[in-house]
Amino acid sequence: MTNTARKLLDEVLSLPEEDRVKIASEVLASLDGPAEAGWDEAWLEELERRERAAATRGTPAPEWSDVRARILVRLG
């Protein structure tokens, strides 16, 4: 990593979490290239399908903090 990149990373890491999430999302999106035609609509349909499935499941979804903790344990 170049010195410039290291300095930029240090600055980004000092930002509030909300800003870091937005920056990370934009950087990751820039690696994907242009979106395929119809991708946004297909993804929204899938999200709605998952939301309906979760609503009919009858049990509440786990809290993100619990899910994150389980993932971190698995990653070691």
C-alpha positions in Angstrom: 0.0 0.0 0.0 1.4 3.4 -0.9 1.9 6.1 1.7 -0.9 8.1 0.1 -3.3 5.2 0.4 -2.1 4.5 4.0 -2.8 8.1 5.0 -6.2 8.0 3.3 -7.1 4.8 5.0 -6.1 6.2 8.4 -8.3 9.3 7.8 -11.2 7.1 6.7 -10.9 4.9 9.8 -11.1 7.9 12.0 -14.5 8.9 10.6 -17.8 7.9 12.3 -19.2 4.5 11.4 -22.0 5.8 9.2 -19.5 7.7 7.0 -17.1 4.6 6.8 -20.0 2.4 5.7 -20.9 4.9 2.9 -17.3 5.1 1.8 -16.9 1.3 1.9 -20.1 0.8 -0.1 -19.0 3.3 -2.8 -15.5 1.8 -3.1 -16.9 -1.7 -3.4 -19.5 -0.6 -5.9 -16.7 0.9 -8.0 -15.1 -2.5 -8.4 -18.2 -4.1 -9.8 -18.3 -2.0 -13.0 -21.5 -0.9 -14.5 -24.7 -2.6 -13.3 -26.5 -5.0 -15.6 -29.8 -3.9 -17.1 -32.7 -4.8 -14.8 -30.4 -5.6 -11.9 -31.9 -3.0 -9.5 -35.4 -4.2 -10.2 -34.4 -7.9 -9.8 -32.7 -7.1 -6.5 -35.7 -5.2 -5.1 -38.0 -8.1 -6.0 -35.7 -10.5 -4.2 -35.6 -8.2 -1.1 -39.4 -8.0 -1.1 -39.6 -11.8 -1.4 -37.2 -12.3 1.5 -39.1 -9.7 3.6 -42.4 -11.6 2.9 -40.7 -14.9 3.8 -39.4 -13.5 7.0 -42.8 -12.0 8.0 -44.5 -15.4 7.5 -41.8 -17.3 9.4 -43.4 -16.3 12.7 -40.1 -15.8 14.7 -38.4 -12.5 15.0 -35.1 -12.0 13.1 -32.0 -12.1 15.3 -30.3 -8.8 16.2 -27.4 -7.8 14.0 -25.1 -7.7 17.0 -25.8 -11.4 17.7 -25.4 -12.4 14.1 -22.1 -10.5 13.8 -20.8 -12.1 17.0 -21.5 -15.6 15.6 -19.8 -14.7 12.3 -16.7 -13.4 14.1 -16.5 -16.6 16.2 -16.7 -18.7 13.1 -14.0 -16.7 11.4 -11.8 -17.2 14.5 
